[in-house]
Amino acid sequence: MTGWFSPGLLLRLLWRVVLSDLFGQYADRRLIVAALDTAPPDELVGRAQQFLPGKNNEELWTLEPDEDGAVWVDFVADLGDGFDATYAIASLLGQERLAVNGDMLKRGQILFMGGDEVYPRAAPETYQKQLRDPYDWAFPDPNPGLLKGPPVYAVPGNHDWYDGLVLFLALFCRKDHMHLGGWRTHQRRSYFAVQLTERWWVWAIDAQLADDIDQPQKEYFLEIAKAMPDNAKIILCGPEPGWLYTGKAGNKALSVMSYVGWIALRQKRGITLPLVLSGDTHHYSRYVADDGNTQFVTSGGGGAFLHPTHQVAPSVDLDRAVDGYSWLTGHIKKLTLGSDQGKEAVYPSKAESLSMLRGNFAFVWYNPAFAAVLGAAYWILSLASAVIPEDIYYLAPLLLFAGFWGYTKNQEGGGLKTFLVSAVNGLLHSVGAAVTIGAVAWFNARYIDLAAWPRASFLLHAVETILVGGIIAGSLFGAYLYLTSRWLNMNHNDAFSSMRRNSHRHFLRLRIKGDTVTIFPVALKTIPKRKDWRVNADKIGQPPPAYVPASPLRPELIEKPFSVS
């Protein structure tokens, strides 16, 4: 799993974010791709309908209903991090049939990837090793020379955008159709619409890094909406679960998805949006709207580090136009966290989430390099204290406060809570630095005399201060992540990314029949370790994956299947 607190990675990501913020709006490749794709509206609609039976395209895969009259669809998001977790989920997706809690679930006839196909950054090696290899090996291509195969469509997330979407477009939007194992790419743009049955469609949007929709994208969905039949139903997919982010000042994810949905509803032909899906947050949660039918599902369990659930609110108020939050101009005003026989529809459970959160007390063990950086800051303060012994008593807290203020403001936004937390951090780490400096000075004065060796004394002092300071500062930082995530509703992302947990993976399998979609949230709680994978010499499975675990994977349902109609 990606070491998110690795100093080198943090610097590279910071550089990518700075470049994206500076130049992203001036080099929006969505506009370039749309300008090059000169297809007329009827061709755009034809692409969306190309997998329906009766389209007379024998080269393409057809979404033929099974013997029960149902079409099966898979949705997975936030993959491409640790190999073991990504490959385990890909292995389940690739199986022709999956026995889960007594149900026999058929492989999706089409696969949708809901964003962040690679972590931590878009690069050739990450797309190859953390996306293509796992999916190629989990579902080996049975017909490498043919176009016919289950389609795969992908939504770009923020990590796909960190290179300006260059590699995402080269892989998923190519005319020669990338073979991702047995799946085939077909999209021409980073956003798309696909008709699944006579009534059901998928709309997937690309909100770039700034949570905005470009003009060609608006026009694209408008043309699709005009061509849709009366009473059509849309499964709307976005790169972020805006309903979970209504507490973040300035976040526009919800309004962007609502705007695209309104493009369909304002046709006034009975079109509805009964199911809204997203990844980005790496857990499972399901909300039910106050209309009694519409479901908002977050499912980001494809392979990335686990996110907590203890902070998931029991309800979300969407009737907040003053704050910029509403859904389809007030069509839905409130969301309530779903439940299954009294058990909240979150995964992992809130109790499990809180239990895992305690792992932050071992922050130094998980992140020794980052702890050493904090220790180096203590060492620099010790050098400053020798030069300005009186001023250091107010300069150290101010400098540490400024550092934590900048960090926390970037993560959580400004405000009084951020100010107070940063001030407390500055004071605590000032005390930590003072304890470190005093302990090292006492130890050296008592046990080591290097007065005749100034260079050796300088180097030894640096090593001791960084080591002791790293343990103290890292432990304080881990406790800070625990306390703020546990009690102050802050730093949930960092509190779990610091531990890099790869358990509680999941994806969604959808069964569409008539007016109803039934969703099976398939979970894999335990992931095989690297040493537990074996070459599949006996060709076990259909199709036979390249690697199989020493003990069979044990998928289960997060909750009972639920339906929308």
Beta strands, then each sheet from edge to edge (+ up, - down):
strand 1: 71-76
strand 2: 97-100
strand 3: 103-106
strand 4: 110-113
strand 5: 151-154
strand 6: 179-180
strand 7: 183-185
strand 8: 192-195
strand 9: 200-204
strand 10: 233-238
strand 11: 272-278
strand 12: 284-289
strand 13: 295-299
strand 14: 315-317
strand 15: 334-337
strand 16: 339-340
strand 17: 343-344
strand 18: 346-347
strand 19: 505-513
strand 20: 516-524
strand 21: 533-535
strand 22: 547-549
strand 23: 556-557
strand 24: 562-564
sheet 1: 6+ 7- 5- 4- 1- 19+ 20- 23+
sheet 2: 6+ 7- 5- 4- 1- 19+ 20- 24+
sheet 3: 2+ 3-
sheet 4: 8+ 9- 10- 11- 13- 12+ 15- 14+
sheet 5: 8+ 9- 10- 11- 13- 12+ 18-
sheet 6: 16+ 17-
sheet 7: 21+ 22-
end
